[in-house]
Amino acid sequence: MKTHGHSPRNGKPSPTYNSWRAMIDRCRPGKVYGKRGITVCDRWRVFTNFLEDMGERPVGMEIDRGKGNYTPENCQWLPVSQNRAQRSNPQ
């Protein structure tokens, strides 16, 4: 069986895996985004699908969802400084 090599089962999780895991966690019921109704699309509940759509996280970048939910059409990798500046205006 071929694996992607990003998960903690293979040692330290990759930055891409960490971003995916944090995205999933933020949207759980009771968490900040979950309370606001922000969701992760069904396809991205599987890490390999997220990796296929977004590619590996570039150094110095974070996931940006724009307005709405976490979906392939609504997300991009954005420089950390730019993404954090947008957080002062939560969407």
N, C-alpha and C positions, 0 to 999 in steps of 0.2 A: 504494500500500500504506500503510495506516494503521499508525503505530508508537505505542508507549506513551510514548516520550520520557524513559525512566528510565535507559537503558543508557549506558555511556561513549561509544558511537558518536555520541551527540548532545551531546557535551561532557562535563561533569562528571557522574558517576553520581549518582542521587538517593539520599537516605537509605534509601528503601525497597529500592532495588536493592542498596545496600551491605549491608543486613541479609540479603537473600536470598542474595547471593554468599557472605557469611560463614557462613551456615547450611549451604550446600552444601559449602564448604571444610572446616568442622569435622567433617563426617561422612564425609570421604574415608578410604579405608583408610590406616592408618598415622597418622592424626590422632587427637587425644584422643577425640572422640566415636566416630569410626570404629572405634577399637580396642575401645571398650566396646559395640559392636554397635548404636549409635544410628544410625538412618537417616532419610532424607528420603523421603516418599512419592513414587511415580512422578509423580503429578499435579504436584507442586511442583518437579520438575526443570525445568519450563518456567516462566520468570518470569511470563508473563502469567496463568497459572493461579494462582500464588501471589498476585499482585496482585488478581485477581478475588476470591479467598477472604478475604484479610486486609485489603485496602484499603491505602491509603497509610499509611506509618508516621507516627503523630502525633509532634509535637515532644516530646522528653524521654522517649520510650518505646523499649523494646527488645522483641524477640520472646522470649516465654517458652513453652517446650514442655511444662511440667508434667512428669509422669512418662511415659516412653516415647519414641516417635519423633516426628519433625516431621510432623504431619498436620493437616488443617483442624480436626478435632474436638479436638485436643490442644493447640492453640496460641492465644495471645492476645498483644496488645500490653500491656506492663506498664511502669510507671514505672521508669526506670533504677535508682533507689535501691532499690526493692523487689526488682527482679530480681537485682541484684548481691548483696543481702543473702541471697538464697536460694542463691547459688553456694557459700556456706560449707558447705552440705549437698547435695553433688552427688547427683543421682538417676540 
